[in-house]
């Protein structure tokens, strides 16, 4: 008997390949969106089209500002892979309704897989795009499935900050004063 990988493993491996295009010093991430067993969009972590990315600038602004993972994304020059996959579909005029997102993330410095959990901004975009689920890698090279309706139910009952799965959970949140002081040192 021939061993075949599952469809979920197949699509995660494609997302892993997409992640290798990332231009972030902290994280490599790739997302693909599949509907009716067909890839309809891809995205990786990178600066907006036509702007300089971290590699071109030679540093990560968030690292220089000592901003921990999972916080203050408005100060990042990159667009997340989930966001880029959604944006790329919109640019092509492709509906994402009832599709599934496959997500792969790894440390850019070590190449080790990390738990791929969309941030709050990406979760909101995924909900509004009409996707059904996110299938993501874990740091143990397993697959975790997030049902989008579960996020909606959680946020109806509690608030976004009470979300059960959070990227960067447990890291110190810097005050605006600390960020301003770090910014002055650049």
Order of alpha helices (4+ residues) and beta strands (2+ residues): alpha-beta-beta-beta-alpha-alpha-beta-alpha-beta-alpha-beta-beta-alpha-alpha
